[in-house]
């Protein structure tokens, strides 16, 4: 279903990029989210002080809560993973939330965006495994019984590849479904008459889906760091 009006798509049309705007609207809104996050991060860190200002305080609270939660799962050894996991959470959360603004499209309502995030987690999971275990990381795919190793290896490979589908399709499906509901309501009732409970549910779904992606990423990273039994 086509969104009734996309502000930044219209802007790209205005500069003669009609084909790109209509073919890759999710790319345009990914750029919008990135620009927004870079701008907010710049404002939050421009005048860092021991007594934080409002924006700095918000970021510090958010990052510290994510760090506490993640370290509770990975232990102190996994603290270095926070920049990646926190970035994924914030990017996905903001990408989900922009879909609630009339004229904006959530980048995560496109499978290409969610698949890109999932591939980052998938690749980095194995980078962590090799970093911590070297060649011995292959033991994560073989199991403890030698004569079952070929079967276990195939099952493990399928399971790890399924993580890509799990991460990408879950996020994409939820955001696309919610976007379709909002679009229908927008067409039927107008931008200012979309029921508030639907909007509240949208905020809840957007944040929950970002947190689920964050949680699963942390669990996959933790599994790669652990020693096999």
Phi, psi and omega in degrees: 000134183277133177295138185299324182200122179244114188302308186286335173295318178297323178296318178292326175298322182296337179256014173088015180253049184301312184297313180298317183298320182277335181275323186233055179296330179294328177292317179300315183283339170293318176298321179297314179297317179299315180297319179298313182294321178296317179296315180295319179298321178297315180294324182288332185253001183296322181230061182296133180216165179294330174258096189293144173281178188302309184292319177298320181296320179297313180295318180297318179295316181296310182295320181294324178292317178297320180295316179298316181296315183294316180294331175297336179264313186272340189084175182300333183295336183265007183299329183292348180276352185304316181306320181286310184294320179293321178297317178299316181298311183295316180298313182292319180299313180293320178299321177293317187289330182295339178293344179279349181270124178304133181091002180242149179242128177289121179303331182284356174276006176243133185298331180298320180292311182293326178294322178298316178296318180296321180293325176300314180295316181300310182295315184292330176303315182281333172297318177297315181301316179290323179299319185273331188237348182065219180296333181295351178299337179299337180297336177297341184254002189249334181080172186274344185257119190297322185283351176259000186303316179301318180291314180299320181299314179298317180297317180295318179298315178298318180298319180290322177293327179294337177299325179298313179295319181300313182290314187283313184289325179298310181295314180299313183298315180294317183286322178294318179299315180293323179296321178295319178298313180296321180296317179298314179296322178299317181290325183279321189243346181094164187297331187259008182236012175293126185306135181299323177301324178294319179295318179297319177296324179297318178297317180298313181297318182300315182286321180296316180296322176295319180291321178298317177298316178300313182297313180296322178298315180298319180294320178295318179296319179296318178299324179290331180281332185289154176276148179287156179246000000 
